[in-house]
Amino acid sequence: MARYKIGAWICDFATQSITDGAQKRELDPLSFKLLEYFILNNERIITRQELIEQVWQKGFVDDNAINRAISELRKTLKSELEPGLSIKTHYRKGYSLFLPVEALSCTTEQTRTALKPTKPSITDKEVGKSSNNRLYFSAGAVFFATIMAIIFLFPKESEKEVLTTSNTQSIQLTPTPLSWYQGGHNNLYLSPDQHTLAYQLYTEREELSTTEIYLFDFATQTHKRINLPYSEVSLKGWSADNQKIFFSIFKPVPNSEATQQTTCGVWSITNFHSDSPHISELLSCDKFTNLPRLGNIFSLTPNNIIHEKSMQNENGYTNALFKHNLRDNSSFRITTPSSIGQGDYIVAITTKPQRIIFERETTSGYQLFMIGENGHNLEKIADLSERIWSASFNEKTGILSWFTRGAQLMHQFDIKGKELLGTISMPMPLKQYTIPIGSKTLLTSTYPYHHDSLEYNMTSKRFTHFARPGVYESTTHYIGSNTHIAAVAGVNAKDYKLVKIKDGNYHPIKTAEEVDWPYDSDTESNTVFARSLHSGKYFLLNTPELSVEKEIALNYRVLSARLKNNLIAAIVSDQELGQRKVLVHNTKLSTTLEVDIAQPISIDWLNNDTLIVLDKQHTVHFLDLNTEHKGESLSLKEINTEFNSAEKVYLASSENGIFLTIDDGKVFKLKLNGHPSLEFMLDISKELKSNVYVSKFNIQNDRLLFSVLNNKYNEIILYSSS
């Protein structure tokens, strides 16, 4: 590993620390990456934009954030032996390292050039162009891009299976069921040697709790069940040597109700092909906490694990990748995710070279990266239009493959030749997990959810279900006279249709502007705020005719909205700045007011003049639009510990009060008289007698409306071309 002498300091890349002989200082991940980049580019001026692209790996970083990072690094480099200037500012040009640099040890030329500026990668939109298109890596990365073996693999394919044309082709797939048991197949992990599939099975009896892990042996075509001595476990991943399967357990959150659980600890299963698998505790829950419920754990070397961990930042929580040493229980972060979005997620590992393949959520979509386990050698592979969840690499052919489920396209990239090989259209039903295997095979689990809508009438205390077989009722709103409007789609359809629901009958609605997605309805003004997903335009519709009254000009992407007479309160995404905003649009005056609330996630009207906004920290804000004055804020976490571990919370308000719904289906009423409190109202999962995930929540008068995802049975299926 590289060591450099910079002035009086010696910088050790392996430990991410500096020493002058008298003292040793460990650098935080951002300071180290910044110093590393200055060292490896010490003979020139580095612009602020280059730092944004190469160190922060973002499209935009606030100037104050860059200034603070440079200032902190200067303080770190200042000592009695090195009291002078360390980083020089070049007016309107950038920065340069002012200290002399001397390489003390460097294993390969790649270490020297790993952080040289890279050329832009090819995006998904360019896939399918000429095969001369290239994905540019830094010069040093070419040395390592010859052999990769990713965890999500299958038996190796022959050279003739590699697609060499740049045109998009379409192939027909033949399904072969692999699952033997009835239930919900989840958490699919394919071993790096391609021989074994590990997965979990949830039965109706166990609901979403399981104490077992299942293995499928591709050679013998047999399943095996491993019983574990824990009440509930979560499968997490494999070791690179194929000898260990990792899992974590669920435990109640301290000082909370028993229903609140967190994922913690790391256990391994070895000798799993025998009749006596060995289970070992690697890290207890006391030492290993705050894991994402669906997070991954892998290992590249025997005494270390790579995992995802939820971190709190100024915008809430995001995932970063960490390396944890099992011997001394030390841990350090190896990626610096964007502060906007859900962060970084592992999709695969490679062993030659040892790399982690991960995807990162940004404001404009997703990006695919690879990085070394010490946080070095970060390389951007591609821009993505949607999450891929998994990728696969064929060591024999040198082809990296990933599948985009929305577009139903297999993408291929030649790692050694740095050449996009085109796309393959693979039409197939909606799937949950999709692991690409070469160019013509997909390992999948069928989609285990059904999208339905549910209404609870607070006056009659009755539920109404909108759950027609073969139809996804994705969002539903009440428009008066016992009539609802909904966006629906077929189980395998890509497009939504607008329907009117009355007396259990679904009536298709056609508008001149192809409006297909309602955000909210208002029975007082007899209007609906909606969007055409096809054109991207926003409209105000009249009810009950549901004809277009006028187009609403908004220069942002609306995430959610609430309609009150002639006012639309909306949470929008500002992709240029990478932020969420709250806007209030007057449909009569065509004016728009921007509201100063950081990271809003849910919004509604308290009355004609007051907005209620829920932010990512689960804090409720009250805003008077006449004075733009913020009233007192309420922290839901302080009022009720149920909200400490809630991933998503939705807010809705009417003359009947303020209501909050957690994504697991629990509904509360917020009481503001005297000491604020939360009164439990109902549990949707008990009404449906199954575990649910609430994706949307709104209210009209005394009607609470929910969009929910219901669990159902699914299968593991191998799709291959004939």
MINU-930466 format. One line per 4 residues: their letters; for each residue x, y, z of C-alpha. Coordinates in steps of 0.05 Angstrom, whole numbers, plus 5000, padded with zeros to 4 digits. Layout:
A) X:Y:Z | ...
//
This chain:
MARY) 5000:5000:5000 | 5024:5070:4984 | 5061:5115:5033 | 5081:5187:5016
KIGA) 5123:5240:5051 | 5088:5308:5047 | 5129:5361:5081 | 5142:5337:5152
WICD) 5085:5287:5149 | 5084:5215:5125 | 5016:5195:5098 | 4997:5121:5101
FATQ) 4942:5103:5052 | 4929:5037:5087 | 4912:5067:5154 | 4886:5133:5126
SITD) 4931:5170:5175 | 4990:5218:5178 | 5049:5221:5226 | 5108:5268:5236
GAQK) 5144:5222:5283 | 5119:5258:5345 | 5045:5249:5335 | 4996:5209:5292
RELD) 4931:5235:5265 | 4875:5193:5235 | 4836:5228:5180 | 4761:5225:5170
PLSF) 4740:5194:5103 | 4728:5260:5067 | 4793:5292:5091 | 4832:5230:5071
KLLE) 4801:5228:5001 | 4816:5302:4993 | 4888:5294:5015 | 4897:5232:4973
YFIL) 4873:5269:4912 | 4920:5328:4925 | 4979:5280:4934 | 4966:5242:4870
NNER) 4956:5307:4831 | 5008:5349:4867 | 5041:5379:4805 | 4982:5421:4782
IITR) 4924:5465:4803 | 4859:5429:4818 | 4794:5466:4804 | 4734:5465:4852
QELI) 4692:5431:4798 | 4744:5375:4793 | 4741:5365:4868 | 4665:5361:4864
EQVW) 4667:5308:4809 | 4727:5267:4833 | 4726:5272:4909 | 4653:5285:4927
QKGF) 4629:5246:4866 | 4569:5292:4858 | 4542:5340:4807 | 4536:5397:4856
VDDN) 4569:5414:4923 | 4557:5479:4961 | 4617:5526:4962 | 4614:5530:5037
AINR) 4621:5454:5042 | 4684:5457:4999 | 4712:5515:5039 | 4700:5478:5105
AISE) 4733:5414:5079 | 4795:5452:5055 | 4798:5490:5121 | 4794:5426:5162
LRKT) 4848:5393:5120 | 4894:5453:5130 | 4883:5449:5205 | 4899:5375:5204
LKSE) 4965:5387:5166 | 4988:5443:5213 | 5036:5425:5269 | 5099:5450:5303
LEPG) 5142:5415:5251 | 5097:5439:5193 | 5071:5508:5214 | 5067:5539:5145
LSIK) 5019:5537:5086 | 4998:5467:5065 | 4945:5480:5012 | 4950:5541:4968
THYR) 4890:5578:4940 | 4897:5602:4868 | 4849:5660:4858 | 4792:5640:4810
KGYS) 4831:5577:4791 | 4830:5527:4848 | 4877:5495:4897 | 4944:5460:4898
LFLP) 4985:5422:4950 | 5040:5469:4973 | 5081:5417:5009 | 5135:5376:4974
VEAL) 5114:5304:4958 | 5158:5243:4958 | 5135:5172:4945 | 5162:5125:4999
SCTT) 5127:5061:4977 | 5077:5046:4922 | 5056:4976:4903 | 5035:4991:4832
EQTR) 5031:5049:4783 | 4956:5042:4792 | 4960:5071:4862 | 4993:5133:4834
TALK) 4940:5144:4781 | 4877:5117:4816 | 4851:5186:4829 | 4870:5221:4765
PTKP) 4809:5254:4735 | 4767:5206:4694 | 4727:5219:4631 | 4651:5215:4636
SITD) 4620:5146:4634 | 4568:5124:4583 | 4497:5128:4610 | 4442:5078:4600
KEVG) 4413:5125:4548 | 4473:5113:4504 | 4468:5037:4507 | 4452:5010:4439
KSSN) 4494:5060:4400 | 4556:5041:4360 | 4600:4988:4392 | 4657:5038:4386
NRLY) 4628:5074:4447 | 4674:5069:4506 | 4666:5074:4582 | 4728:5112:4605
FSAG) 4763:5093:4669 | 4826:5125:4696 | 4890:5099:4665 | 4911:5060:4727
AVFF) 4844:5024:4732 | 4857:4988:4665 | 4910:4947:4701 | 4858:4917:4748
ATIM) 4799:4909:4700 | 4817:4841:4672 | 4788:4789:4719 | 4726:4797:4763
AIIF) 4681:4747:4798 | 4618:4776:4825 | 4573:4744:4877 | 4511:4743:4834
LFPK) 4535:4691:4783 | 4513:4627:4750 | 4549:4571:4713 | 4596:4603:4663
ESEK) 4574:4613:4592 | 4615:4600:4529 | 4647:4654:4486 | 4594:4646:4433
EVLT) 4540:4671:4480 | 4570:4741:4484 | 4529:4792:4446 | 4574:4831:4399
TSNT) 4523:4874:4362 | 4508:4944:4385 | 4434:4940:4365 | 4380:4924:4414
QSIQ) 4355:4854:4403 | 4295:4818:4431 | 4295:4746:4453 | 4240:4701:4480
LTPT) 4252:4669:4548 | 4229:4602:4573 | 4212:4598:4648 | 4235:4540:4692
PLSW) 4208:4539:4764 | 4261:4524:4816 | 4222:4532:4880 | 4192:4473:4917
YQGG) 4156:4505:4974 | 4094:4549:4979 | 4107:4617:5009 | 4142:4683:4997
HNNL) 4213:4673:4970 | 4257:4731:4990 | 4329:4754:4999 | 4360:4716:4941
YLSP) 4437:4711:4944 | 4477:4671:4893 | 4545:4645:4916 | 4608:4671:4881
DQHT) 4624:4602:4854 | 4555:4599:4823 | 4538:4533:4855 | 4488:4552:4910
LAYQ) 4429:4599:4918 | 4412:4620:4989 | 4344:4649:5002 | 4290:4658:5055
LYTE) 4218:4632:5054 | 4161:4667:5090 | 4098:4626:5100 | 4029:4650:5120
REEL) 4040:4618:5188 | 4105:4657:5199 | 4080:4720:5164 | 4145:4760:5154
STTE) 4183:4725:5209 | 4228:4666:5195 | 4279:4625:5232 | 4305:4588:5171
IYLF) 4350:4596:5112 | 4342:4553:5049 | 4395:4531:5000 | 4386:4508:4928
DFAT) 4442:4467:4897 | 4444:4477:4822 | 4485:4413:4810 | 4436:4367:4846
QTHK) 4374:4410:4836 | 4356:4400:4909 | 4334:4446:4965 | 4359:4444:5037
RINL) 4331:4478:5099 | 4375:4503:5155 | 4340:4517:5221 | 4370:4573:5263
PYSE) 4364:4582:5339 | 4336:4653:5334 | 4266:4681:5332 | 4276:4721:5268
VSLK) 4335:4726:5221 | 4353:4765:5159 | 4398:4735:5105 | 4453:4784:5086
GWSA) 4505:4754:5038 | 4565:4709:5024 | 4640:4708:5035 | 4684:4712:4973
DNQK) 4711:4641:4986 | 4640:4612:4985 | 4651:4582:5054 | 4607:4629:5095
IFFS) 4535:4653:5092 | 4521:4715:5133 | 4457:4733:5170 | 4434:4782:5223
IFKP) 4377:4778:5273 | 4319:4823:5292 | 4314:4851:5362 | 4266:4899:5396
VPNS) 4288:4971:5397 | 4309:4989:5469 | 4258:5030:5508 | 4204:5019:5456
EATQ) 4144:4976:5443 | 4156:4903:5427 | 4133:4913:5355 | 4192:4959:5340
QTTC) 4253:4919:5316 | 4322:4933:5289 | 4371:4890:5250 | 4435:4877:5287
GVWS) 4494:4831:5296 | 4530:4786:5246 | 4529:4710:5247 | 4559:4661:5197
ITNF) 4539:4592:5174 | 4595:4545:5152 | 4597:4472:5133 | 4526:4484:5108
HSDS) 4526:4427:5057 | 4534:4376:5113 | 4482:4349:5161 | 4512:4391:5217
PHIS) 4521:4464:5194 | 4563:4506:5241 | 4535:4573:5266 | 4582:4625:5294
ELLS) 4570:4693:5324 | 4619:4742:5292 | 4592:4807:5322 | 4539:4813:5376
CDKF) 4481:4862:5372 | 4516:4905:5424 | 4575:4915:5376 | 4539:4917:5310
TNLP) 4475:4958:5304 | 4438:5007:5259 | 4436:4961:5199 | 4387:4972:5142
RLGN) 4332:4919:5143 | 4349:4899:5071 | 4424:4914:5077 | 4479:4868:5051
IFSL) 4540:4839:5084 | 4598:4809:5045 | 4671:4793:5059 | 4731:4796:5013
TPNN) 4783:4775:5065 | 4775:4727:5124 | 4778:4778:5180 | 4737:4834:5150
IIHE) 4666:4846:5128 | 4637:4898:5081 | 4568:4923:5099 | 4518:4979:5091
KSMQ) 4501:5023:5150 | 4449:5078:5160 | 4480:5145:5177 | 4448:5209:5198
NENG) 4464:5272:5159 | 4434:5342:5152 | 4378:5314:5109 | 4360:5253:5150
YTNA) 4388:5183:5140 | 4428:5154:5083 | 4468:5089:5072 | 4543:5086:5066
LFKH) 4590:5026:5058 | 4635:5007:5116 | 4692:4958:5127 | 4692:4924:5195
NLRD) 4752:4887:5224 | 4728:4825:5262 | 4792:4819:5303 | 4795:4887:5336
NSSF) 4723:4909:5324 | 4746:4971:5287 | 4705:5001:5230 | 4714:5056:5179
RITT) 4672:5084:5123 | 4695:5070:5053 | 4644:5110:5013 | 4617:5181:5018
PSSI) 4545:5179:4991 | 4504:5238:4967 | 4467:5273:5023 | 4405:5269:4980
GQGD) 4372:5201:4970 | 4381:5133:5003 | 4455:5128:4992 | 4499:5068:4972
YIVA) 4478:4995:4964 | 4523:4936:4948 | 4502:4897:4886 | 4562:4849:4881
ITTK) 4635:4836:4900 | 4694:4815:4858 | 4757:4777:4879 | 4805:4790:4822
PQRI) 4816:4846:4836 | 4781:4852:4903 | 4727:4904:4891 | 4658:4921:4915
IFER) 4606:4938:4862 | 4553:4986:4889 | 4499:5032:4864 | 4487:5102:4890
ETTS) 4423:5142:4890 | 4428:5214:4866 | 4377:5267:4851 | 4377:5250:4777
GYQL) 4377:5174:4783 | 4427:5121:4802 | 4501:5109:4788 | 4541:5045:4787
FMIG) 4611:5044:4819 | 4666:4998:4840 | 4714:5010:4898 | 4768:4975:4937
ENGH) 4753:4950:5007 | 4798:5005:5037 | 4760:5060:5001 | 4811:5068:4945
NLEK) 4806:5060:4870 | 4736:5088:4863 | 4712:5081:4791 | 4646:5102:4761
IADL) 4619:5048:4715 | 4554:5077:4688 | 4495:5123:4700 | 4430:5086:4712
SERI) 4358:5107:4702 | 4332:5061:4757 | 4357:5015:4812 | 4386:4949:4787
WSAS) 4395:4915:4855 | 4444:4864:4827 | 4497:4855:4773 | 4537:4796:4749
FNEK) 4606:4785:4718 | 4630:4728:4675 | 4704:4717:4689 | 4713:4676:4625
TGIL) 4683:4727:4577 | 4699:4790:4618 | 4628:4815:4611 | 4591:4855:4664
SWFT) 4515:4849:4659 | 4457:4884:4693 | 4382:4884:4681 | 4335:4944:4684
RGAQ) 4267:4918:4704 | 4227:4979:4682 | 4254:4978:4611 | 4263:4902:4613
LMHQ) 4332:4908:4582 | 4396:4869:4594 | 4457:4914:4590 | 4527:4888:4577
FDIK) 4595:4919:4584 | 4662:4890:4565 | 4707:4906:4625 | 4773:4892:4589
GKEL) 4755:4925:4524 | 4715:4980:4558 | 4661:4974:4506 | 4586:4973:4511
LGTI) 4560:4912:4473 | 4489:4934:4465 | 4424:4915:4499 | 4378:4856:4496
SMPM) 4303:4863:4505 | 4276:4810:4551 | 4200:4818:4559 | 4177:4784:4622
PLKQ) 4125:4791:4679 | 4140:4837:4737 | 4193:4809:4783 | 4220:4825:4852
YTIP) 4292:4800:4848 | 4326:4794:4780 | 4397:4768:4777 | 4427:4771:4707
IGSK) 4467:4709:4686 | 4507:4722:4623 | 4470:4750:4563 | 4411:4703:4558
TLLT) 4391:4680:4627 | 4356:4712:4687 | 4348:4683:4756 | 4285:4715:4786
STYP) 4234:4713:4841 | 4163:4732:4820 | 4134:4796:4848 | 4106:4780:4918
YHHD) 4060:4840:4927 | 3992:4863:4904 | 3977:4938:4901 | 3909:4954:4931
SLEY) 3873:5014:4960 | 3835:5016:5025 | 3786:5067:5055 | 3767:5074:5128
NMTS) 3705:5114:5144 | 3714:5145:5213 | 3639:5156:5221 | 3614:5087:5205
KRFT) 3679:5053:5229 | 3678:5011:5166 | 3731:4992:5114 | 3721:4992:5039
HFAR) 3769:4952:4997 | 3790:4969:4926 | 3824:4904:4907 | 3801:4878:4840
PGVY) 3839:4814:4819 | 3892:4827:4767 | 3889:4903:4778 | 3936:4948:4817
ESTT) 3898:5005:4849 | 3960:5048:4861 | 3928:5112:4887 | 3855:5127:4903
HYIG) 3818:5192:4921 | 3747:5209:4941 | 3711:5260:4897 | 3642:5260:4928
SNTH) 3575:5224:4918 | 3605:5157:4939 | 3651:5162:4879 | 3727:5153:4876
IAAV) 3780:5166:4824 | 3840:5120:4819 | 3903:5106:4779 | 3903:5032:4761
AGVN) 3947:4985:4721 | 3946:4912:4702 | 3993:4866:4740 | 4043:4864:4683
AKDY) 4026:4931:4651 | 4074:4990:4650 | 4023:5046:4640 | 3970:5072:4688
KLVK) 3899:5087:4670 | 3851:5135:4703 | 3785:5104:4727 | 3723:5126:4764
IKDG) 3699:5077:4817 | 3626:5076:4838 | 3586:5020:4869 | 3643:4973:4857
NYHP) 3646:4986:4782 | 3708:5013:4747 | 3695:5063:4691 | 3754:5083:4647
IKTA) 3764:5158:4639 | 3794:5190:4577 | 3818:5261:4578 | 3844:5304:4522
EEVD) 3912:5308:4556 | 3919:5234:4574 | 3917:5249:4648 | 3931:5185:4686
WPYD) 3957:5202:4756 | 3915:5240:4809 | 3953:5273:4866 | 3894:5299:4907
SDTE) 3821:5317:4904 | 3781:5373:4938 | 3706:5363:4948 | 3696:5437:4965
SNTV) 3722:5464:4899 | 3702:5400:4860 | 3772:5395:4830 | 3828:5344:4823
FARS) 3902:5359:4815 | 3932:5308:4768 | 3988:5294:4719 | 3999:5262:4652
LHSG) 4057:5214:4663 | 4064:5211:4587 | 4074:5286:4575 | 4098:5305:4645
KYFL) 4047:5362:4648 | 4003:5380:4707 | 3928:5395:4704 | 3868:5415:4744
LNTP) 3807:5372:4730 | 3734:5387:4744 | 3690:5337:4780 | 3648:5298:4770
ELSV) 3660:5303:4695 | 3736:5298:4704 | 3749:5343:4645 | 3811:5387:4641
EKEI) 3798:5456:4670 | 3868:5484:4660 | 3942:5466:4656 | 3985:5482:4717
ALNY) 4054:5506:4698 | 4105:5478:4747 | 4180:5474:4732 | 4192:5418:4782
RVLS) 4175:5345:4790 | 4118:5338:4839 | 4127:5283:4890 | 4063:5294:4929
ARLK) 4010:5349:4933 | 3949:5372:4973 | 3892:5413:4942 | 3853:5465:4981
NNLI) 3804:5508:4941 | 3848:5546:4892 | 3914:5530:4928 | 3960:5471:4914
AAIV) 4013:5454:4967 | 4065:5409:4936 | 4130:5375:4954 | 4174:5379:4892
SDQE) 4243:5356:4872 | 4295:5407:4850 | 4342:5361:4812 | 4391:5417:4796
LGQR) 4404:5433:4870 | 4391:5362:4894 | 4337:5384:4943 | 4264:5377:4961
KVLV) 4222:5439:4966 | 4153:5459:4988 | 4114:5503:4939 | 4046:5535:4945
HNTK) 4013:5549:4877 | 3952:5594:4869 | 3913:5565:4810 | 3873:5630:4799
LSTT) 3930:5679:4802 | 3982:5631:4773 | 4032:5651:4827 | 4079:5606:4866
LEVD) 4107:5615:4936 | 4168:5575:4960 | 4165:5553:5033 | 4228:5546:5074
IAQP) 4224:5475:5103 | 4284:5429:5098 | 4274:5358:5071 | 4198:5353:5072
ISID) 4167:5284:5064 | 4092:5296:5075 | 4046:5357:5074 | 3974:5378:5083
WLNN) 3930:5438:5100 | 3910:5453:5172 | 3863:5508:5147 | 3861:5558:5090
DTLI) 3921:5596:5117 | 3964:5544:5152 | 4007:5487:5125 | 4029:5426:5164
VLDK) 4095:5396:5140 | 4129:5332:5163 | 4204:5330:5151 | 4253:5273:5145
QHTV) 4269:5276:5219 | 4196:5262:5233 | 4185:5332:5260 | 4119:5368:5247
HFLD) 4121:5441:5227 | 4064:5491:5225 | 4070:5550:5177 | 4025:5611:5172
LNTE) 4024:5630:5098 | 4000:5701:5113 | 4060:5719:5155 | 4106:5661:5132
HKGE) 4118:5650:5207 | 4136:5581:5232 | 4100:5560:5295 | 4127:5511:5346
SLSL) 4153:5446:5318 | 4135:5377:5346 | 4182:5318:5345 | 4142:5254:5336
KEIN) 4200:5213:5362 | 4196:5250:5429 | 4121:5241:5434 | 4119:5167:5415
TEFN) 4178:5119:5409 | 4139:5082:5354 | 4167:5134:5306 | 4240:5122:5324
SAEK) 4249:5063:5278 | 4195:5081:5227 | 4224:5085:5157 | 4167:5124:5125
VYLA) 4112:5166:5157 | 4054:5200:5122 | 4012:5259:5146 | 3941:5280:5129
SSEN) 3893:5331:5157 | 3819:5349:5154 | 3767:5381:5199 | 3768:5316:5238
GIFL) 3840:5325:5259 | 3913:5310:5241 | 3929:5237:5226 | 3995:5201:5217
TIDD) 4007:5133:5185 | 4070:5091:5191 | 4088:5048:5131 | 4074:4984:5171
GKVF) 4000:5003:5174 | 3992:5035:5243 | 3950:5098:5244 | 3952:5152:5298
KLKL) 3915:5217:5312 | 3957:5277:5334 | 3925:5314:5392 | 3949:5385:5404
NGHP) 3906:5405:5463 | 3949:5413:5524 | 4009:5367:5522 | 4016:5340:5450
SLEF) 4003:5266:5445 | 3991:5211:5393 | 3928:5168:5401 | 3931:5100:5368
MLDI) 3871:5090:5321 | 3877:5026:5280 | 3924:4976:5248 | 3912:4963:5174
SKEL) 3951:4898:5175 | 3901:4869:5225 | 3843:4889:5181 | 3875:4855:5121
KSNV) 3901:4797:5163 | 3969:4803:5130 | 4031:4847:5133 | 4025:4909:5090
YVSK) 4067:4967:5067 | 4032:5034:5062 | 4057:5073:5002 | 4007:5132:5002
FNIQ) 3959:5164:5051 | 3907:5219:5044 | 3842:5242:5075 | 3776:5271:5051
NDRL) 3728:5293:5105 | 3718:5232:5149 | 3750:5183:5100 | 3822:5158:5108
LFSV) 3849:5129:5043 | 3910:5084:5039 | 3950:5054:4982 | 3979:4989:5007
LNNK) 4023:4932:4983 | 3999:4863:5006 | 4045:4803:5012 | 4027:4741:4972
YNEI) 4062:4677:4951 | 4115:4677:4898 | 4164:4631:4862 | 4237:4627:4842
ILYS) 4241:4620:4766 | 4299:4613:4719 | 4287:4648:4652 | 4331:4626:4593
SS) 4329:4631:4518 | 4313:4567:4480
//
